[in-house]
Amino acid sequence: MYSLHLENGLLMIKGATKVISSTQGSACVETDENSIVASGQNIEVKKLNLDEKEVCFSGTFSLIKLSSQSVKQPLLKRIFK
């Protein structure tokens, strides 16, 4: 189970199991059930506590997309970690 809360430029995701990536333009988070991709500007991690399955981002969000499949990193990024 997961929940999303967006208020005043803060996006709180509860139920996060993994932060796949985070840049100024987007953030990808995996939960037990879905993957969440948030896009926008000036995105940064404000709080990360995977023991409690919580992550909080700040920024200007223009898109939040849910996917039932996990988000995969490009092959070259996985090879050259």
N, C-alpha and C positions, 0 to 999 in steps of 0.2 A: 504494500500500500504506500502511496506517495501523495503529497499535496504540494500545490504551488500557491504562492501568495505574492502578488505584485502591488506595491504601494510606494508612492513617492520616490520612484527610481530605485527601489530595493526589491530584488527578486529572491524570495526564500523558497528553497526546495527541501522538503522533508521526505525521507525515504531514499536519499542518494546513496548508492553503493560505490560509485567511482566517478571522478572528474576526468573525462577523457582528454579535454583540451580547454584552454581558456586564453583568449587573446583580447585585444581592445575591441575587436569587431564581433566576436562570437564566443559562446561558451557551450560546451557539450557535456552533459551529465547523464550517467546511466543509473537507472533504478532497477529493482528486481523485475519489473514488468515492461518498462519502456525506456527509450532514450529521449532526452529533452535537449533541443538545440535552441538557444536564445541568441538572436542577432541584434545588433544595434551599434552604439558608439560609446566609447570610454568605459567599456565593461571591465570590471576588476573584481576579484574575490575579496569579500569583506570578512567572511567567516567560513571556516572549513572544519567540520567535526564529523568525520566519517564513522567514529565509534557510536555517535548518536544519530548518524545518517542525515546530517544537516549541512547544507551549503547555502551561503548567501552572497549574491552578486549585487553590485551597484552599477549604475550606468543609465543610458537612455536606450530603452528597448523598443525595437520596431517590429520584431517577429519572435514568437515563441512557438516552436513546432514540436509535437509529440510524435514519436514513431514506435511502433510495436517491435521493431527489430533494433538490435544494437547498432550504434554508429561505428563504422570501421575507419581506422586511420588509413591514409594512403600507404601503399606498399613500401615506397621509399622511406617514409617516416618510420615504419616499423623495422625496416632493415638497418637504418642508420640512427638508432636511438642513442 
